[in-house]
Amino acid sequence: MTTTSKPDQLLLRFRPTDTQNGISRSTVEKLAEYLGFTGETQVIHYALRKLAKKMIPAHEADDGELTPT
């Protein structure tokens, strides 16, 4: 018997209208057209990548301020 792994997927429910923490499907469609993307999934990946790059540090925190030496 072979086992297959389930692909990584996420169900996204759009909001009826845009809010501070949610987005409507019509806005995602407009973004896809504006950005020249072929689908909504590309917009979501693009937005999440930009958010991750902004919010998650690329390196470990250091020990504080630099000294003159």
C-alpha positions in Angstrom: 0.0 0.0 0.0 1.4 3.4 -0.9 0.7 6.5 1.0 0.4 9.9 -0.5 0.7 13.1 1.4 -2.0 15.7 1.2 -0.8 18.9 -0.6 -0.4 22.0 1.5 -3.6 24.0 1.1 -5.4 26.8 2.8 -9.1 27.6 2.5 -9.6 31.4 2.3 -13.0 32.9 2.8 -13.3 36.4 1.4 -15.1 39.1 3.3 -18.2 40.6 1.8 -16.5 44.0 2.0 -13.0 45.2 2.6 -12.1 45.7 6.3 -8.9 46.5 8.2 -8.2 42.8 8.5 -10.0 41.3 5.6 -10.4 41.6 1.9 -13.2 41.1 -0.6 -12.8 38.9 -3.7 -13.5 41.8 -6.0 -10.5 43.7 -4.5 -8.3 40.6 -5.0 -9.5 40.4 -8.6 -8.7 44.1 -9.2 -5.2 43.6 -7.7 -4.5 40.6 -9.9 -5.5 42.7 -13.0 -3.4 45.7 -11.8 -0.4 43.6 -11.1 -0.7 41.5 -14.3 -1.1 38.3 -12.4 -3.1 35.4 -13.9 -5.0 34.5 -10.8 -6.0 35.3 -7.3 -3.6 32.8 -5.8 -0.6 34.8 -7.1 -1.9 37.9 -5.4 -2.2 36.1 -2.1 1.3 34.6 -2.3 2.7 38.0 -3.3 1.0 39.8 -0.5 2.0 37.2 2.1 5.6 37.2 0.9 5.7 41.1 1.2 4.2 40.9 4.7 6.7 38.2 5.8 9.6 40.1 4.5 8.5 43.3 6.4 7.5 41.6 9.7 10.0 38.7 10.2 13.6 39.6 10.8 16.1 38.2 8.3 18.7 37.6 11.0 18.9 37.0 14.8 18.7 39.9 17.1 22.1 41.2 18.3 23.3 42.0 21.8 22.5 45.7 21.7 24.1 48.9 20.5 27.5 49.1 18.9 30.5 50.2 20.9 33.1 52.7 19.6 35.5 49.7 19.0 
